[in-house]
């Protein structure tokens, strides 16, 4: 066990040849911006949008075309020191597409890059089975079985199984990083918090689940890229698991009340039937052991103070 707040493995990628998937997404983009120029960073994508390949090169990333979901990796080298698998299909159209992108694909990529020193796989805290206590702090060893998001969460859980099996079969040290709600950075698609803040700014409405609170453990993208190297440093066989989340437990309603204090725009709270995101405050203990406290105050002052007697 690492000493608490020791921030181990902070120079893992320097000068190494690294493969990154999900370069054009929010998290992958933040990681690429952080590490391009400090290592020989390659970005695996289909590069179908006009100008995307040139943008990667401008950033200092070597673009390589391929599709891990279909196993089209013929143009991808096999001698990477580290692989950062961040890409995901967030909105799969059906079960087959979900399994190909979020389960089969990661295992195929591991097989192709089996000589790597370590493989980092980004999963989701949505895989946890919902506890009846919405304030429960989910530990990495807690039960799994999340069903939110149609085919998304089940395929992410299946992906963890595929990655675990591949690590054992290939003898490839692996770390599974279960990410909670991400925020930060200037993005056209800013993620869950930004999306519903935009709705609030336009309409004055702030959505709530059909009943009870929505509890999250959001993490800033700066803290995410600071977690990459410490997470790689604990890669193991079978795979290590670590929650990628912030230190603060954040109540969704308090988040908008805090925005009210900042802007003077009072939210009109509205309970919506299909606003049924799973409450999940991931226990940050393991993450703090390997990387120290978050550098950002995730709730911006909106973390919920709840009596200790009612916490798990």
C-alpha positions, 0 to 999 in steps of 0.5 A: 500500500502506498503511503497516503498522499505520496503521489507516486509514479509522477514521471511514468510517461516522460520520454516514452512511446504512448498510445492514446484513444479518445483523443477528440473527446473531453477527457482524452483531449485534456490528457493529450494537451497535458502529455503531448511534448513530454512523451512520444504520444500517438493518437488512435482514431478514425479521423473522419471529421475534416481537419481532425488529423491536422489538429492532432499533429498541431498539438504534437500528437502522431495520428494513426488511423484505426478502429479498435472496436472492429479490430482494424489496427493494421496501421497501429504499431505494437511497441508502445510502452503504455496504452491509455484507453479513454475512448468510449461509445457513450450512446450506443445504438444497440447492444451489438454496437455497445459490446463491440465498442465498450467490451470487445474493442478494449480487449482487441486493443490489449491483444494488439499492444500486448508488449506494453508495460501497462494498460490503462482502461477508463471505465465508469462509476455507473457500473456500481450496483445502486445502494439504497442509501444515496449518500453511500460512498462506493468503494472499489470492492463494492458490488457491481451491476449498474443498469443506467443509460440503456446499453451503455452501463452494461457494456462498460461493466462487460468491458471491465470483464473483458479487460480483466480476462485479457490482462490475465491471458496476456500477462499485461499489467492493467489498471481500471479507472472508474470515472465519475462526472467530469467537468472543466475546460472549454468544450463544445460538449461540456458533459453532464454539469455543463449541459444542465447548467446551459439548460438552467441559463436558457430556461431558469429550470434546474432538473431533479430526479423523480424523488430524493437527491442526486449525489455525485463526486465530480472531478475536474479534468486537471485532476484527471490528467494528474491521475494518469501516471499514478494510476499506471504505477499501480497497474497489476495482474489481475487489474487494479481498480481505482475511482476517478472522482473528486474529494467532495460529495456534491448534492445536485440541488446545492450545486444550483443553489450555489450558482444562484449565489454566484449569479443571482439567478434563482433556479426553478427546481423541477422533478423530471421522470427521465432525469434518473441519473444514478447517485454515486459518490465514489470513495476517494480513499484509494485515489488519494493514496496514490495521488494525493488530494484533488487540486480543485474544489469539486463542488465549488463550495457546494459539497453537502454537509451531512451528519456523520451518523447518517453516512455509511 
